């Protein structure tokens, strides 16, 4: 059993608790929020207390928390109280340094578009401009601001209803039905000064168990569930299969003729324990390649080697 460092937030100063929370709740998407005050002065600032909360109605929520240092409120929040509209721009890797620069605490009225070298693009439904360089932008009206407290570090939930959205053509799927994650090249916040980049080898698919009922890890054969070879992730993938999709005994037997399986069985005849180990490793390899039915057949063959 792993050892844990356990904390009670109220026992710590906000500045002590903050790095634990934002370091563990990660990665977090970033709302690059553009707002405007009653005098028409534009503000642009990033917030990683942010996510999508509803598709219908289309709701995004971000939280410009009170400053931990002196409990003052961000210019973004002040602007929203004057003009309840915001554009939430999405930041990609090409924008991350300029986005970070825009987080500088400039004086009220200083335009971070200018400071960060970004281009204002007129919005269609709201008054704040959007970032022309951003791969996606959501024009929103602010339905509500929920204060979570009045202390240093207290959040202010800005409930944003999307009224218009813009997606750069080069990040769309070929049929324009959604966003291609390999083309978006998104970035997200971690703790401290750290970010992560969602691209290349860091992207992977996990089939959703929402179109069928998986058998669950508790229904896996004991030798699979208690294997010292298979990881929790691999057990989860194996258990995400309908009982009706499990291979039959005939299908398992027929799989013995597959080249790699036949090689293992020929090299380790009879009930040699090496055969079971090699079949388990082959099953892992097939799982990593997304070949779930084949992995099941190999693992059930391994069971017969016990």
N, C-alpha and C positions, 0 to 999 in steps of 0.2 A: 504494500500500500504506500502510495506517495505521501510525502510530508507536505503540509500546507502552512502558509503564513496567513493567519486569519485576523481580520480587522473589523472594528465597529466604527463606521464613519463618524459618528458623533464624538468619538474619543480623540479625533484628530482635527487639526486645523484644516480648513479647506485647501490650503496650499500643499498640505501633506497627503490628503486623500486624493486630490485631483490626478496626480500622475499614475496612481494605481488604477483608477477607473478608466481613464482614457487610454491607458496602455493596454488594458485587457479587453475593453470593448472596442475591437478593431478587426479589420479595417473599417473606417467610416467614410461614406461618400461625402463630398463637399458641395455645399450650396454656395456658389459664387454669386452673391446677392447684390443686385443694383436697385437702389431706391432714390427717392427725390423728396426734398422737403417743400414746405409751402412756398418758399421763395424761389423754387426751381433749381436749387443746388443739388447736384448729383453726388451720390456716395456709392462706392463699390467695395465689398468686403467678403471674405470667405468664412463659412461656418461649417464645422464638421459635426455638430449636433444636428443631424439632418437625415431625412428619409422620406420615401413615399408611403402614404398611409391608406390610400383609397383610390380605386380606379373609377368608381362611379358612385358619388361624384369624384372627380379627379383632384385629390388633395395631397399636397406636399407640406411638410412641417419642418421648420428649422428653429433653432433656439439661440438667439444672441444673449448669452448669459451675462449677468452683471459681472463686472471685472472683479476678480478675486482680490486684486491689490487694494482697491479703494471703494468697491461697491458702486462705481459709476456705471451708467448705462451706455451702450454702444450707440454710435450715430445712426446705425441702421434702424435700431428700435425707435429712436427719436423721430426719424423720418417717417416710419410706418405709422406712428401715432398721428402725424400731421397729414400724410397722404397714404392711405391704406392700400398701396399697390407695390408690387415687387416683381422683378424678373430674376428667376433662379437660373443662372447660367451653369452649365456643366463643364468642368475642367478636364482636359486631357493632358497627356504628358508634355506636349509641346507648349502648354500654357502654365505649367506648375510654378516656374520661377516668378513669372509676372503676377500670378495669383498670390503667391507668398508675399511679394513686395506690397501688394494692395492691402495686406493685413496690417501694415504699419499704422500706428495711431497718429495720423495727421490731425491737424486742427480742424474743427468743424468748418465745413464749407470748402475744404480742399477736395478737388476732384481726383479720385484714385485712378480713373481712366487715364488721365494725363500723366500722373506719377508713374503708372505701370506701363505706359506706352501702348495702351489698348484703344480700340476704335469703338466709339459709340454708334450704335445702329438703332434707328428709331423703331420703337415697338408699334404694334398695330392696334392693340386694345388697351394698353395701359400707358401711363406717363413716363415711368423710368425707362431709359434706353437699355438695350441688351448689348452683350459683348459680341462684336462681329467675329472675333477669332474663336469663339466657343463652338464646339461641335453640336451642341444642343442648348436650347433655351426655352424656359417655360414662363410665359407672361401670366401673372397671377393677380387676383384681387385678394386682399387679406380679409377673411371672414371674422377672425377673432384673434386676440392676443391673450393668452392665459399666463398670468404670473404665477410661478411656482414657489415664490417666496420673496423676501425682501433683504436677505442677507447677502454677503459677499459670495459670488459664484452661483447665485440663484438663477435658474433658467426662466426664459420667457418664450413660451411656445407660440410661434407665429403660424396660424392655420391659413394656408395659402390654397385658394381654389384656382386651378389652371383654366384660363379662358382662351389661350392660344399657345401653340407650341411650334418650335422650329427645329428641324433636324437636318444637318448638312448631308447632302446627297451621298458623299463618299463613305458615310458610316452605316448606310442602310443595307439590309439584306438584298440580294439580287431582285427579289420580287417586291421590294419596298413594303413588306408587311411587318417590319420590325428593325431592330438595331443589331448589327453584326458586332459581337464583343471583340473580335479580333481586329476590327477596324476602328472601334471607339478609342482604344488605347487609354482607358480610364485610369485615374489615380485616386488614391484614398489615403486618409490620415491614420497614422498609428500614434503611439505615445511620443513625447518629446518632440524632436525635430524630424521624426521619421515619417516617410510616406511609403506607399507601395504602388506598384504599377501592374495593372491587370492586362497583361499581354503575353503572347508567346507561350512558353512552357508553363506559365503560372495559371493558365486557363485549363479547366477540365470539366467534363460533363458528369452529372450524377442523375440517373433516371429518376423521375418523380414517381412515387407510389400512389398516384392519384387516379390512374386509369384501371388499376387492378388492386386486389388485396393480396399483399405479400404474406407468405406463411409465417414470417417472424423468426427471430433467432431462436426462440424457445422451441420451435418445431424442427430445427436442424438436427440431423443425426448426431448422437453424442460424440462420435469420433471427430466430426467436423467442428461442432461447437466447442469442444475442449482441446482442439488442436493447438500445439505449441508452434505451429508454422503459420497459421492464418491469423491475420490481424483483425481488430474490431471492424475496420472499414470493409475488409473482405467478407467477414461474416454478414455485415449489413447488406452488401451487394448480393450475396448468395440467398439471403432471406427475403429479398425483394422479388419474389417470384410466386406466381399463383400455383397452388397445389396441382391444378390441372396441367400446368406446363412442365412439371417435373418429368424427367426422362423415364421411360418404361424400362423394365428389366431387359427387354429385347434390344432396345436402343443402346443401353449400356454395354451389353454383350457385343453388339455389332461394332462398337467404337474401339474394340480391341485391335481392329485391323488398321486403325489410323497410324501413319508411319511413326510418329514419336511415341505413341502408346505401345505399339508393337515392339519398338526398339527397347523400351524399358522392360517390358515383360519378357523379352528374349534374353536380355542381359542379366536379369534377376529372376530366374524361374522359381516356381513353387510359391511358398509363402515368405520369401526373403524380405526382411524388414526394410532393406534398401529400396525395394520396389515401391512400397507404400510411401516412403519419404520422397522418392523421385516423382511419383504420381501427384503427391500433394504440391510439390514445387511446380509441376506442369500445370496443375489446376490454378495456382496463383498467377502463372504467366498468362493463361487464357483469360482469367478475370481481368488482368491489367489491359488486355487487348479488347475487352468488351465482349468476349465470347462466353456469355453466361451459360447457355445450354451445354456447350462443350465442356466448360469447367465442371458443371455438375456431373456429367458422365465420367470424367476422369476421376473426380473425387469419390464417386460411388464405386468405381473400379478399385480405388485405393482401399475402400472399406473391405473389399473381398480379400485383400492381402493381409488383413490383420491376423 
